[in-house]
C-alpha cells in the first residue's frame, strides 16, 4: 500500500471515529440533562479519572497509555463544555 | 436510563473509540515508514488541513464542527509524535 491508499483508509476510519464521538456526545448530553434535574455538578473529577483509567486499561498500543489519555483529556474537555451548554 | 446506564454505554463506546484510534495509529505508523523511505517530511500541513476539512464535513452534531476539530487537533498532534518516534 502506498501513502495514498493508507490515507484513504484513514479517512474511512475518521468517518467512524467522528460517528462514535458524536454518539458519545449524545450520551453526555443525556447525562447533562439528568445532572440538571438532580442539581448534580457537571464537573465530576472522580468520573473523569475513571474514564482515563478505563481508556488506559483497554489501550493495547501502538500509542502509549499517556498518549491515549492525552487525546481523551481533550475529548472530555469538549464533552464538559457540551454538558454545560445544552439546555 | 439513569446516569449509571449511560455511563455503561459510554464505557462501551470508549472501548470502540480506543480500538479505532489504535488502528488509525497503526496506519499513521505505516505512513511514517513510507515517509522515511522517501525522505518526505512528517509534518504536512496540507494533509492535516484536509483531515480537519473531512472531519468537519462528516460531523453531524451534537458537537460543533469547531469542537470536533478541537478533538482532532490533539489526535493529529499525538499521531505526528508517533510518526517521528517509530523507527
Backbone of each chain as nested JSON, in Angstrom:
{
  "chains": [
    {"id": "A", "residues": [
      {"number": 1, "name": "UNK", "atoms": {"N": [0.84, -1.205, 0.0], "CA": [0.0, 0.0, 0.0], "C": [0.879, 1.26, 0.0]}},
      {"number": 2, "name": "UNK", "atoms": {"N": [0.518, 2.228, -0.799], "CA": [1.267, 3.486, -0.773], "C": [0.57, 4.496, 0.152]}},
      {"number": 3, "name": "UNK", "atoms": {"N": [1.178, 5.679, 0.281], "CA": [0.638, 6.678, 1.218], "C": [-0.812, 7.028, 0.867]}},
      {"number": 4, "name": "UNK", "atoms": {"N": [-1.107, 7.104, -0.438], "CA": [-2.467, 7.435, -0.87], "C": [-3.479, 6.41, -0.363]}},
      {"number": 5, "name": "UNK", "atoms": {"N": [-3.12, 5.114, -0.474], "CA": [-4.022, 4.046, -0.004], "C": [-4.249, 4.144, 1.505]}},
      {"number": 6, "name": "UNK", "atoms": {"N": [-3.159, 4.369, 2.244], "CA": [-3.287, 4.476, 3.708], "C": [-4.168, 5.657, 4.089]}},
      {"number": 7, "name": "UNK", "atoms": {"N": [-4.018, 6.749, 3.352], "CA": [-4.82, 7.933, 3.692], "C": [-6.292, 7.706, 3.411]}},
      {"number": 8, "name": "UNK", "atoms": {"N": [-6.575, 6.933, 2.373], "CA": [-7.969, 6.592, 2.088], "C": [-8.544, 5.779, 3.254]}},
      {"number": 9, "name": "UNK", "atoms": {"N": [-7.73, 4.833, 3.745], "CA": [-8.159, 4.021, 4.894], "C": [-8.361, 4.899, 6.13]}},
      {"number": 10, "name": "UNK", "atoms": {"N": [-7.444, 5.858, 6.338], "CA": [-7.561, 6.749, 7.497], "C": [-8.834, 7.588, 7.396]}},
      {"number": 11, "name": "UNK", "atoms": {"N": [-9.137, 8.081, 6.196], "CA": [-10.373, 8.867, 6.033], "C": [-11.59, 8.021, 6.413]}},
      {"number": 12, "name": "UNK", "atoms": {"N": [-11.571, 6.738, 6.017], "CA": [-12.701, 5.847, 6.364], "C": [-12.786, 5.657, 7.877]}},
      {"number": 13, "name": "UNK", "atoms": {"N": [-11.607, 5.483, 8.511], "CA": [-11.607, 5.334, 9.982], "C": [-12.115, 6.607, 10.644]}},
      {"number": 14, "name": "UNK", "atoms": {"N": [-11.741, 7.762, 10.078], "CA": [-12.187, 9.035, 10.664], "C": [-13.708, 9.17, 10.579]}},
      {"number": 15, "name": "UNK", "atoms": {"N": [-14.307, 8.678, 9.487], "CA": [-15.777, 8.672, 9.41], "C": [-16.359, 7.978, 10.635]}},
      {"number": 16, "name": "UNK", "atoms": {"N": [-15.774, 6.818, 10.933], "CA": [-16.281, 6.007, 12.044], "C": [-15.977, 6.656, 13.391]}},
      {"number": 17, "name": "UNK", "atoms": {"N": [-14.784, 7.23, 13.523], "CA": [-14.404, 7.876, 14.795], "C": [-15.327, 9.067, 15.069]}},
      {"number": 18, "name": "UNK", "atoms": {"N": [-15.578, 9.876, 14.042], "CA": [-16.457, 11.044, 14.209], "C": [-17.868, 10.584, 14.593]}},
      {"number": 19, "name": "UNK", "atoms": {"N": [-18.333, 9.52, 13.964], "CA": [-19.667, 8.985, 14.255], "C": [-19.749, 8.533, 15.723]}},
      {"number": 20, "name": "UNK", "atoms": {"N": [-18.709, 7.84, 16.172], "CA": [-18.7, 7.348, 17.555], "C": [-18.578, 8.482, 18.571]}},
      {"number": 21, "name": "UNK", "atoms": {"N": [-17.723, 9.452, 18.271], "CA": [-17.587, 10.597, 19.188], "C": [-18.927, 11.336, 19.273]}},
      {"number": 22, "name": "UNK", "atoms": {"N": [-19.646, 11.418, 18.144], "CA": [-20.949, 12.086, 18.14], "C": [-21.952, 11.318, 19.0]}},
      {"number": 23, "name": "UNK", "atoms": {"N": [-21.933, 9.988, 18.896], "CA": [-22.833, 9.173, 19.734], "C": [-22.476, 9.348, 21.206]}},
      {"number": 24, "name": "UNK", "atoms": {"N": [-21.179, 9.403, 21.472], "CA": [-20.725, 9.612, 22.859], "C": [-21.187, 10.977, 23.374]}},
      {"number": 25, "name": "UNK", "atoms": {"N": [-21.175, 11.963, 22.482], "CA": [-21.614, 13.308, 22.857], "C": [-23.119, 13.318, 23.157]}},
      {"number": 26, "name": "UNK", "atoms": {"N": [-23.893, 12.536, 22.398], "CA": [-25.344, 12.44, 22.675], "C": [-25.564, 11.859, 24.074]}},
      {"number": 27, "name": "UNK", "atoms": {"N": [-24.772, 10.855, 24.421], "CA": [-24.893, 10.247, 25.754], "C": [-24.489, 11.253, 26.832]}},
      {"number": 28, "name": "UNK", "atoms": {"N": [-23.449, 12.035, 26.566], "CA": [-23.006, 13.05, 27.536], "C": [-24.098, 14.109, 27.722]}},
      {"number": 29, "name": "UNK", "atoms": {"N": [-24.784, 14.449, 26.625], "CA": [-25.894, 15.403, 26.714], "C": [-27.014, 14.856, 27.596]}},
      {"number": 30, "name": "UNK", "atoms": {"N": [-27.321, 13.582, 27.406], "CA": [-28.374, 12.945, 28.218], "C": [-27.983, 12.983, 29.691]}},
      {"number": 31, "name": "UNK", "atoms": {"N": [-26.716, 12.711, 29.982], "CA": [-26.241, 12.765, 31.372], "C": [-26.312, 14.202, 31.887]}},
      {"number": 32, "name": "UNK", "atoms": {"N": [-25.967, 15.156, 31.037], "CA": [-26.044, 16.566, 31.425], "C": [-27.462, 16.946, 31.85]}},
      {"number": 33, "name": "UNK", "atoms": {"N": [-28.455, 16.446, 31.098], "CA": [-29.856, 16.737, 31.427], "C": [-30.217, 16.115, 32.779]}},
      {"number": 34, "name": "UNK", "atoms": {"N": [-29.768, 14.872, 33.014], "CA": [-30.048, 14.206, 34.297], "C": [-29.373, 14.94, 35.454]}},
      {"number": 35, "name": "UNK", "atoms": {"N": [-28.166, 15.449, 35.188], "CA": [-27.46, 16.197, 36.236], "C": [-28.227, 17.474, 36.595]}},
      {"number": 36, "name": "UNK", "atoms": {"N": [-28.774, 18.117, 35.563], "CA": [-29.531, 19.345, 35.825], "C": [-30.774, 19.035, 36.671]}},
      {"number": 37, "name": "UNK", "atoms": {"N": [-31.452, 17.933, 36.293], "CA": [-32.649, 17.532, 37.065], "C": [-32.321, 17.328, 38.542]}},
      {"number": 38, "name": "UNK", "atoms": {"N": [-31.174, 16.7, 38.792], "CA": [-30.832, 16.339, 40.176], "C": [-29.904, 17.37, 40.812]}},
      {"number": 39, "name": "UNK", "atoms": {"N": [-29.665, 18.477, 40.072], "CA": [-28.773, 19.543, 40.562], "C": [-27.371, 19.039, 40.887]}},
      {"number": 40, "name": "UNK", "atoms": {"N": [-26.96, 17.98, 40.188], "CA": [-25.598, 17.454, 40.371], "C": [-24.617, 18.312, 39.571]}},
      {"number": 41, "name": "UNK", "atoms": {"N": [-23.365, 18.429, 40.017], "CA": [-22.402, 19.258, 39.288], "C": [-21.972, 18.603, 37.963]}},
      {"number": 42, "name": "UNK", "atoms": {"N": [-21.689, 19.44, 36.945], "CA": [-21.208, 18.914, 35.655], "C": [-19.803, 18.338, 35.816]}},
      {"number": 43, "name": "UNK", "atoms": {"N": [-18.975, 19.031, 36.551], "CA": [-17.584, 18.573, 36.701], "C": [-17.492, 17.539, 37.821]}},
      {"number": 44, "name": "UNK", "atoms": {"N": [-17.157, 16.304, 37.443], "CA": [-17.033, 15.232, 38.431], "C": [-15.662, 14.583, 38.247]}},
      {"number": 45, "name": "UNK", "atoms": {"N": [-14.671, 15.08, 38.985], "CA": [-13.295, 14.614, 38.767], "C": [-13.121, 13.104, 38.946]}},
      {"number": 46, "name": "UNK", "atoms": {"N": [-13.882, 12.486, 39.849], "CA": [-13.744, 11.032, 40.045], "C": [-14.18, 10.272, 38.798]}},
      {"number": 47, "name": "UNK", "atoms": {"N": [-15.282, 10.699, 38.193], "CA": [-15.756, 10.042, 36.98], "C": [-14.747, 10.261, 35.841]}},
      {"number": 48, "name": "UNK", "atoms": {"N": [-14.214, 11.462, 35.741], "CA": [-13.231, 11.729, 34.672], "C": [-12.006, 10.832, 34.862]}},
      {"number": 49, "name": "UNK", "atoms": {"N": [-11.574, 10.687, 36.108], "CA": [-10.416, 9.821, 36.363], "C": [-10.747, 8.378, 35.995]}},
      {"number": 50, "name": "UNK", "atoms": {"N": [-11.974, 7.969, 36.259], "CA": [-12.332, 6.58, 35.957], "C": [-12.401, 6.362, 34.442]}},
      {"number": 51, "name": "UNK", "atoms": {"N": [-12.787, 7.401, 33.675], "CA": [-12.734, 7.289, 32.203], "C": [-11.279, 7.11, 31.752]}},
      {"number": 52, "name": "UNK", "atoms": {"N": [-10.376, 7.912, 32.311], "CA": [-8.96, 7.801, 31.918], "C": [-8.411, 6.413, 32.285]}},
      {"number": 53, "name": "UNK", "atoms": {"N": [-8.755, 5.927, 33.459], "CA": [-8.283, 4.599, 33.87], "C": [-8.788, 3.519, 32.91]}},
      {"number": 54, "name": "UNK", "atoms": {"N": [-10.055, 3.647, 32.531], "CA": [-10.664, 2.677, 31.612], "C": [-9.944, 2.688, 30.262]}},
      {"number": 55, "name": "UNK", "atoms": {"N": [-9.724, 3.898, 29.768], "CA": [-9.1, 4.071, 28.457], "C": [-7.668, 3.513, 28.466]}},
      {"number": 56, "name": "UNK", "atoms": {"N": [-6.946, 3.764, 29.528], "CA": [-5.584, 3.233, 29.649], "C": [-5.609, 1.709, 29.739]}},
      {"number": 57, "name": "UNK", "atoms": {"N": [-6.63, 1.175, 30.416], "CA": [-6.705, -0.281, 30.603], "C": [-6.993, -1.004, 29.29]}},
      {"number": 58, "name": "UNK", "atoms": {"N": [-7.828, -0.397, 28.418], "CA": [-8.171, -1.079, 27.165], "C": [-7.17, -0.777, 26.043]}},
      {"number": 59, "name": "UNK", "atoms": {"N": [-6.358, 0.235, 26.224], "CA": [-5.374, 0.582, 25.189], "C": [-4.318, -0.519, 25.023]}},
      {"number": 60, "name": "UNK", "atoms": {"N": [-4.131, -0.965, 23.772], "CA": [-3.148, -2.023, 23.524], "C": [-2.033, -1.541, 22.605]}},
      {"number": 61, "name": "UNK", "atoms": {"N": [-1.879, -0.227, 22.454], "CA": [-0.846, 0.303, 21.582], "C": [-1.364, 0.477, 20.175]}},
      {"number": 62, "name": "UNK", "atoms": {"N": [-0.595, 1.042, 19.242], "CA": [0.807, 1.435, 19.4], "C": [1.013, 2.734, 20.185]}},
      {"number": 63, "name": "UNK", "atoms": {"N": [-0.052, 3.439, 20.519], "CA": [0.13, 4.65, 21.318], "C": [0.407, 4.257, 22.764]}},
      {"number": 64, "name": "UNK", "atoms": {"N": [1.232, 5.039, 23.438], "CA": [1.438, 4.872, 24.875], "C": [0.139, 5.229, 25.597]}},
      {"number": 65, "name": "UNK", "atoms": {"N": [-0.069, 4.632, 26.766], "CA": [-1.266, 4.959, 27.558], "C": [-1.378, 6.467, 27.775]}},
      {"number": 66, "name": "UNK", "atoms": {"N": [-0.236, 7.106, 28.034], "CA": [-0.251, 8.561, 28.292], "C": [-0.708, 9.33, 27.048]}},
      {"number": 67, "name": "UNK", "atoms": {"N": [-0.366, 8.825, 25.861], "CA": [-0.79, 9.496, 24.622], "C": [-2.293, 9.323, 24.409]}},
      {"number": 68, "name": "UNK", "atoms": {"N": [-2.793, 8.121, 24.673], "CA": [-4.239, 7.897, 24.537], "C": [-4.983, 8.784, 25.539]}},
      {"number": 69, "name": "UNK", "atoms": {"N": [-4.465, 8.855, 26.754], "CA": [-5.099, 9.727, 27.755], "C": [-5.053, 11.191, 27.311]}},
      {"number": 70, "name": "UNK", "atoms": {"N": [-3.956, 11.584, 26.695], "CA": [-3.793, 12.956, 26.208], "C": [-4.924, 13.301, 25.221]}},
      {"number": 71, "name": "UNK", "atoms": {"N": [-5.234, 12.388, 24.314], "CA": [-6.344, 12.592, 23.372], "C": [-7.662, 12.685, 24.153]}},
      {"number": 72, "name": "UNK", "atoms": {"N": [-7.828, 11.79, 25.125], "CA": [-9.077, 11.771, 25.901], "C": [-9.247, 13.002, 26.778]}},
      {"number": 73, "name": "UNK", "atoms": {"N": [-8.154, 13.583, 27.218], "CA": [-8.285, 14.816, 28.017], "C": [-8.984, 15.897, 27.212]}},
      {"number": 74, "name": "UNK", "atoms": {"N": [-8.618, 16.005, 25.926], "CA": [-9.248, 16.993, 25.054], "C": [-10.717, 16.619, 24.809]}},
      {"number": 75, "name": "UNK", "atoms": {"N": [-10.946, 15.335, 24.578], "CA": [-12.306, 14.85, 24.312], "C": [-13.231, 15.151, 25.511]}},
      {"number": 76, "name": "UNK", "atoms": {"N": [-12.736, 14.872, 26.708], "CA": [-13.534, 15.09, 27.927], "C": [-13.778, 16.598, 28.143]}},
      {"number": 77, "name": "UNK", "atoms": {"N": [-12.773, 17.368, 27.856], "CA": [-12.893, 18.833, 27.903], "C": [-14.064, 19.329, 27.059]}},
      {"number": 78, "name": "UNK", "atoms": {"N": [-14.107, 18.837, 25.822], "CA": [-15.152, 19.246, 24.877], "C": [-16.521, 18.753, 25.361]}},
      {"number": 79, "name": "UNK", "atoms": {"N": [-16.566, 17.542, 25.905], "CA": [-17.841, 16.979, 26.393], "C": [-18.357, 17.789, 27.582]}},
      {"number": 80, "name": "UNK", "atoms": {"N": [-17.45, 18.232, 28.412], "CA": [-17.839, 19.012, 29.589], "C": [-18.464, 20.341, 29.155]}},
      {"number": 81, "name": "UNK", "atoms": {"N": [-17.853, 20.967, 28.149], "CA": [-18.404, 22.211, 27.588], "C": [-19.811, 21.966, 27.037]}},
      {"number": 82, "name": "UNK", "atoms": {"N": [-19.987, 20.842, 26.347], "CA": [-21.299, 20.488, 25.786], "C": [-22.334, 20.326, 26.901]}},
      {"number": 83, "name": "UNK", "atoms": {"N": [-21.952, 19.638, 27.971], "CA": [-22.9, 19.419, 29.088], "C": [-23.313, 20.732, 29.736]}},
      {"number": 84, "name": "UNK", "atoms": {"N": [-22.38, 21.671, 29.764], "CA": [-22.703, 22.97, 30.376], "C": [-23.599, 23.797, 29.465]}},
      {"number": 85, "name": "UNK", "atoms": {"N": [-23.427, 23.591, 28.132], "CA": [-24.132, 24.433, 27.172], "C": [-25.588, 24.029, 26.973]}},
      {"number": 86, "name": "UNK", "atoms": {"N": [-25.818, 22.713, 26.877], "CA": [-27.132, 22.258, 26.388], "C": [-28.229, 22.454, 27.431]}},
      {"number": 87, "name": "UNK", "atoms": {"N": [-29.344, 22.984, 27.034], "CA": [-30.466, 23.16, 27.954], "C": [-31.245, 21.835, 28.082]}}
    ]},
    {"id": "B", "residues": [
      {"number": 1, "name": "UNK", "atoms": {"N": [-33.354, 5.621, 31.241], "CA": [-31.965, 5.265, 31.604], "C": [-31.445, 6.262, 32.652]}},
      {"number": 2, "name": "UNK", "atoms": {"N": [-30.789, 5.761, 33.667], "CA": [-30.198, 6.678, 34.645], "C": [-28.72, 6.93, 34.301]}},
      {"number": 3, "name": "UNK", "atoms": {"N": [-28.075, 7.762, 35.109], "CA": [-26.683, 8.137, 34.8], "C": [-25.787, 6.899, 34.724]}},
      {"number": 4, "name": "UNK", "atoms": {"N": [-26.033, 5.927, 35.607], "CA": [-25.231, 4.704, 35.626], "C": [-25.324, 3.958, 34.288]}},
      {"number": 5, "name": "UNK", "atoms": {"N": [-26.561, 3.849, 33.763], "CA": [-26.758, 3.153, 32.481], "C": [-26.029, 3.877, 31.345]}},
      {"number": 6, "name": "UNK", "atoms": {"N": [-26.165, 5.204, 31.334], "CA": [-25.5, 5.984, 30.286], "C": [-23.988, 5.818, 30.375]}},
      {"number": 7, "name": "UNK", "atoms": {"N": [-23.467, 5.767, 31.598], "CA": [-22.009, 5.64, 31.742], "C": [-21.52, 4.276, 31.284]}},
      {"number": 8, "name": "UNK", "atoms": {"N": [-22.362, 3.262, 31.493], "CA": [-22.002, 1.924, 30.995], "C": [-21.913, 1.964, 29.463]}},
      {"number": 9, "name": "UNK", "atoms": {"N": [-22.885, 2.628, 28.849], "CA": [-22.884, 2.768, 27.386], "C": [-21.659, 3.551, 26.918]}},
      {"number": 10, "name": "UNK", "atoms": {"N": [-21.317, 4.615, 27.663], "CA": [-20.151, 5.421, 27.291], "C": [-18.877, 4.582, 27.381]}},
      {"number": 11, "name": "UNK", "atoms": {"N": [-18.764, 3.775, 28.431], "CA": [-17.583, 2.917, 28.555], "C": [-17.464, 1.972, 27.353]}},
      {"number": 12, "name": "UNK", "atoms": {"N": [-18.611, 1.442, 26.907], "CA": [-18.591, 0.546, 25.739], "C": [-18.163, 1.314, 24.483]}},
      {"number": 13, "name": "UNK", "atoms": {"N": [-18.672, 2.543, 24.346], "CA": [-18.262, 3.357, 23.188], "C": [-16.77, 3.657, 23.26]}},
      {"number": 14, "name": "UNK", "atoms": {"N": [-16.272, 3.918, 24.473], "CA": [-14.843, 4.222, 24.614], "C": [-13.98, 3.021, 24.205]}},
      {"number": 15, "name": "UNK", "atoms": {"N": [-14.44, 1.803, 24.511], "CA": [-13.711, 0.613, 24.042], "C": [-13.512, 0.701, 22.532]}},
      {"number": 16, "name": "UNK", "atoms": {"N": [-14.612, 1.036, 21.85], "CA": [-14.58, 1.08, 20.388], "C": [-13.74, 2.26, 19.882]}},
      {"number": 17, "name": "UNK", "atoms": {"N": [-13.874, 3.405, 20.545], "CA": [-13.113, 4.589, 20.127], "C": [-11.613, 4.341, 20.286]}},
      {"number": 18, "name": "UNK", "atoms": {"N": [-11.223, 3.743, 21.412], "CA": [-9.797, 3.448, 21.643], "C": [-9.286, 2.461, 20.592]}},
      {"number": 19, "name": "UNK", "atoms": {"N": [-10.111, 1.47, 20.27], "CA": [-9.723, 0.469, 19.277], "C": [-9.515, 1.145, 17.912]}},
      {"number": 20, "name": "UNK", "atoms": {"N": [-10.418, 2.037, 17.554], "CA": [-10.318, 2.719, 16.259], "C": [-9.133, 3.684, 16.211]}},
      {"number": 21, "name": "UNK", "atoms": {"N": [-8.924, 4.419, 17.302], "CA": [-7.775, 5.336, 17.336], "C": [-6.479, 4.528, 17.217]}},
      {"number": 22, "name": "UNK", "atoms": {"N": [-6.458, 3.334, 17.818], "CA": [-5.257, 2.48, 17.738], "C": [-5.024, 2.002, 16.307]}},
      {"number": 23, "name": "UNK", "atoms": {"N": [-6.125, 1.646, 15.615], "CA": [-5.986, 1.227, 14.212], "C": [-5.512, 2.403, 13.365]}},
      {"number": 24, "name": "UNK", "atoms": {"N": [-6.034, 3.572, 13.679], "CA": [-5.605, 4.782, 12.95], "C": [-4.131, 5.047, 13.19]}},
      {"number": 25, "name": "UNK", "atoms": {"N": [-3.673, 4.788, 14.423], "CA": [-2.268, 4.997, 14.764], "C": [-1.377, 4.006, 14.014]}},
      {"number": 26, "name": "UNK", "atoms": {"N": [-1.853, 2.768, 13.833], "CA": [-1.087, 1.782, 13.055], "C": [-0.919, 2.274, 11.617]}},
      {"number": 27, "name": "UNK", "atoms": {"N": [-1.982, 2.842, 11.059], "CA": [-1.915, 3.367, 9.693], "C": [-0.947, 4.553, 9.631]}},
      {"number": 28, "name": "UNK", "atoms": {"N": [-0.995, 5.415, 10.663], "CA": [-0.074, 6.561, 10.69], "C": [1.379, 6.08, 10.771]}},
      {"number": 29, "name": "UNK", "atoms": {"N": [1.614, 4.997, 11.541], "CA": [2.965, 4.424, 11.621], "C": [3.436, 3.934, 10.255]}},
      {"number": 30, "name": "UNK", "atoms": {"N": [2.511, 3.273, 9.537], "CA": [2.851, 2.753, 8.203], "C": [3.213, 3.92, 7.276]}},
      {"number": 31, "name": "UNK", "atoms": {"N": [2.453, 5.01, 7.373], "CA": [2.749, 6.189, 6.551], "C": [4.091, 6.788, 6.975]}},
      {"number": 32, "name": "UNK", "atoms": {"N": [4.351, 6.793, 8.287], "CA": [5.633, 7.306, 8.791], "C": [6.807, 6.547, 8.181]}},
      {"number": 33, "name": "UNK", "atoms": {"N": [6.653, 5.218, 8.071], "CA": [7.722, 4.387, 7.498], "C": [7.92, 4.732, 6.019]}},
      {"number": 34, "name": "UNK", "atoms": {"N": [6.808, 4.909, 5.309], "CA": [6.901, 5.27, 3.879], "C": [7.539, 6.642, 3.7]}},
      {"number": 35, "name": "UNK", "atoms": {"N": [7.216, 7.568, 4.619], "CA": [7.816, 8.9, 4.542], "C": [9.326, 8.825, 4.743]}},
      {"number": 36, "name": "UNK", "atoms": {"N": [9.733, 7.966, 5.659], "CA": [11.179, 7.829, 5.908], "C": [11.888, 7.282, 4.673]}},
      {"number": 37, "name": "UNK", "atoms": {"N": [11.241, 6.26, 4.067], "CA": [11.815, 5.667, 2.842], "C": [12.023, 6.71, 1.76]}},
      {"number": 38, "name": "UNK", "atoms": {"N": [11.043, 7.597, 1.622], "CA": [11.08, 8.565, 0.523], "C": [11.645, 9.917, 0.987]}},
      {"number": 39, "name": "UNK", "atoms": {"N": [12.106, 9.962, 2.242], "CA": [12.662, 11.191, 2.829], "C": [11.656, 12.351, 2.81]}},
      {"number": 40, "name": "UNK", "atoms": {"N": [10.361, 12.012, 2.852], "CA": [9.314, 13.047, 2.908], "C": [9.196, 13.556, 4.35]}},
      {"number": 41, "name": "UNK", "atoms": {"N": [8.805, 14.818, 4.524], "CA": [8.686, 15.354, 5.883], "C": [7.478, 14.753, 6.619]}},
      {"number": 42, "name": "UNK", "atoms": {"N": [7.615, 14.597, 7.955], "CA": [6.496, 14.099, 8.768], "C": [5.379, 15.135, 8.81]}},
      {"number": 43, "name": "UNK", "atoms": {"N": [5.755, 16.395, 8.976], "CA": [4.739, 17.445, 9.106], "C": [4.279, 17.904, 7.734]}},
      {"number": 44, "name": "UNK", "atoms": {"N": [3.02, 17.643, 7.427], "CA": [2.468, 18.045, 6.127], "C": [1.201, 18.843, 6.376]}},
      {"number": 45, "name": "UNK", "atoms": {"N": [1.338, 20.157, 6.491], "CA": [0.187, 20.988, 6.865], "C": [-1.007, 20.84, 5.926]}},
      {"number": 46, "name": "UNK", "atoms": {"N": [-0.766, 20.622, 4.63], "CA": [-1.893, 20.479, 3.697], "C": [-2.711, 19.236, 4.019]}},
      {"number": 47, "name": "UNK", "atoms": {"N": [-2.015, 18.139, 4.3], "CA": [-2.737, 16.902, 4.649], "C": [-3.5, 17.095, 5.967]}},
      {"number": 48, "name": "UNK", "atoms": {"N": [-2.884, 17.741, 6.941], "CA": [-3.566, 17.954, 8.221], "C": [-4.822, 18.795, 8.009]}},
      {"number": 49, "name": "UNK", "atoms": {"N": [-4.712, 19.822, 7.174], "CA": [-5.89, 20.649, 6.889], "C": [-6.971, 19.825, 6.207]}},
      {"number": 50, "name": "UNK", "atoms": {"N": [-6.556, 18.912, 5.346], "CA": [-7.563, 18.12, 4.629], "C": [-8.237, 17.135, 5.59]}},
      {"number": 51, "name": "UNK", "atoms": {"N": [-7.513, 16.654, 6.603], "CA": [-8.153, 15.814, 7.637], "C": [-9.201, 16.638, 8.391]}},
      {"number": 52, "name": "UNK", "atoms": {"N": [-8.84, 17.847, 8.779], "CA": [-9.799, 18.698, 9.505], "C": [-11.037, 18.986, 8.645]}},
      {"number": 53, "name": "UNK", "atoms": {"N": [-10.805, 19.296, 7.365], "CA": [-11.94, 19.559, 6.466], "C": [-12.862, 18.342, 6.369]}},
      {"number": 54, "name": "UNK", "atoms": {"N": [-12.242, 17.179, 6.258], "CA": [-13.014, 15.936, 6.144], "C": [-13.865, 15.716, 7.394]}},
      {"number": 55, "name": "UNK", "atoms": {"N": [-13.213, 15.891, 8.549], "CA": [-13.876, 15.666, 9.837], "C": [-15.046, 16.639, 10.021]}},
      {"number": 56, "name": "UNK", "atoms": {"N": [-14.841, 17.896, 9.65], "CA": [-15.916, 18.893, 9.749], "C": [-17.049, 18.544, 8.787]}},
      {"number": 57, "name": "UNK", "atoms": {"N": [-16.698, 18.003, 7.615], "CA": [-17.719, 17.688, 6.61], "C": [-18.597, 16.518, 7.059]}},
      {"number": 58, "name": "UNK", "atoms": {"N": [-18.018, 15.534, 7.733], "CA": [-18.824, 14.367, 8.131], "C": [-19.507, 14.582, 9.482]}},
      {"number": 59, "name": "UNK", "atoms": {"N": [-19.087, 15.574, 10.244], "CA": [-19.692, 15.822, 11.559], "C": [-21.156, 16.263, 11.414]}},
      {"number": 60, "name": "UNK", "atoms": {"N": [-22.035, 15.595, 12.135], "CA": [-23.464, 15.938, 12.065], "C": [-23.989, 16.403, 13.414]}},
      {"number": 61, "name": "UNK", "atoms": {"N": [-23.111, 16.746, 14.331], "CA": [-23.547, 17.177, 15.66], "C": [-23.647, 15.997, 16.609]}},
      {"number": 62, "name": "UNK", "atoms": {"N": [-23.945, 16.218, 17.879], "CA": [-24.314, 17.491, 18.508], "C": [-23.129, 18.423, 18.765]}},
      {"number": 63, "name": "UNK", "atoms": {"N": [-21.902, 17.971, 18.527], "CA": [-20.764, 18.869, 18.717], "C": [-20.679, 19.832, 17.54]}},
      {"number": 64, "name": "UNK", "atoms": {"N": [-20.26, 21.046, 17.787], "CA": [-19.981, 21.997, 16.712], "C": [-18.772, 21.488, 15.915]}},
      {"number": 65, "name": "UNK", "atoms": {"N": [-18.693, 21.845, 14.637], "CA": [-17.536, 21.462, 13.825], "C": [-16.236, 21.879, 14.496]}},
      {"number": 66, "name": "UNK", "atoms": {"N": [-16.245, 23.075, 15.095], "CA": [-15.018, 23.57, 15.731], "C": [-14.629, 22.696, 16.93]}},
      {"number": 67, "name": "UNK", "atoms": {"N": [-15.617, 22.134, 17.627], "CA": [-15.318, 21.252, 18.767], "C": [-14.759, 19.916, 18.288]}},
      {"number": 68, "name": "UNK", "atoms": {"N": [-15.355, 19.393, 17.209], "CA": [-14.824, 18.135, 16.669], "C": [-13.391, 18.355, 16.179]}},
      {"number": 69, "name": "UNK", "atoms": {"N": [-13.16, 19.492, 15.526], "CA": [-11.796, 19.787, 15.066], "C": [-10.839, 19.927, 16.248]}},
      {"number": 70, "name": "UNK", "atoms": {"N": [-11.328, 20.515, 17.331], "CA": [-10.513, 20.705, 18.533], "C": [-10.014, 19.337, 19.048]}},
      {"number": 71, "name": "UNK", "atoms": {"N": [-10.897, 18.346, 19.065], "CA": [-10.5, 16.981, 19.466], "C": [-9.466, 16.44, 18.471]}},
      {"number": 72, "name": "UNK", "atoms": {"N": [-9.728, 16.649, 17.187], "CA": [-8.83, 16.11, 16.164], "C": [-7.457, 16.794, 16.167]}},
      {"number": 73, "name": "UNK", "atoms": {"N": [-7.42, 18.042, 16.589], "CA": [-6.11, 18.716, 16.653], "C": [-5.2, 17.971, 17.624]}},
      {"number": 74, "name": "UNK", "atoms": {"N": [-5.765, 17.559, 18.755], "CA": [-4.98, 16.794, 19.732], "C": [-4.605, 15.415, 19.175]}},
      {"number": 75, "name": "UNK", "atoms": {"N": [-5.579, 14.79, 18.503], "CA": [-5.341, 13.458, 17.936], "C": [-4.203, 13.508, 16.904]}},
      {"number": 76, "name": "UNK", "atoms": {"N": [-4.232, 14.52, 16.046], "CA": [-3.221, 14.658, 14.994], "C": [-1.844, 14.965, 15.606]}},
      {"number": 77, "name": "UNK", "atoms": {"N": [-1.853, 15.76, 16.647], "CA": [-0.638, 16.062, 17.402], "C": [0.045, 14.782, 17.893]}},
      {"number": 78, "name": "UNK", "atoms": {"N": [-0.766, 13.918, 18.487], "CA": [-0.254, 12.664, 19.032], "C": [0.24, 11.754, 17.898]}},
      {"number": 79, "name": "UNK", "atoms": {"N": [-0.483, 11.727, 16.793], "CA": [-0.092, 10.884, 15.65], "C": [1.243, 11.365, 15.049]}},
      {"number": 80, "name": "UNK", "atoms": {"N": [1.422, 12.676, 15.034], "CA": [2.66, 13.238, 14.481], "C": [3.851, 12.827, 15.352]}},
      {"number": 81, "name": "UNK", "atoms": {"N": [3.651, 12.872, 16.66], "CA": [4.705, 12.437, 17.589], "C": [5.043, 10.961, 17.342]}},
      {"number": 82, "name": "UNK", "atoms": {"N": [4.01, 10.156, 17.134], "CA": [4.202, 8.718, 16.864], "C": [5.02, 8.511, 15.591]}},
      {"number": 83, "name": "UNK", "atoms": {"N": [4.663, 9.262, 14.545], "CA": [5.383, 9.11, 13.268], "C": [6.849, 9.497, 13.403]}},
      {"number": 84, "name": "UNK", "atoms": {"N": [7.116, 10.464, 14.264], "CA": [8.51, 10.885, 14.445], "C": [9.293, 9.862, 15.256]}},
      {"number": 85, "name": "UNK", "atoms": {"N": [8.577, 9.191, 16.179], "CA": [9.251, 8.281, 17.111], "C": [9.601, 6.939, 16.506]}},
      {"number": 86, "name": "UNK", "atoms": {"N": [8.676, 6.386, 15.736], "CA": [8.818, 4.982, 15.357], "C": [9.895, 4.787, 14.298]}},
      {"number": 87, "name": "UNK", "atoms": {"N": [10.736, 3.821, 14.495], "CA": [11.769, 3.53, 13.509], "C": [11.196, 2.662, 12.37]}}
    ]}
  ]
}
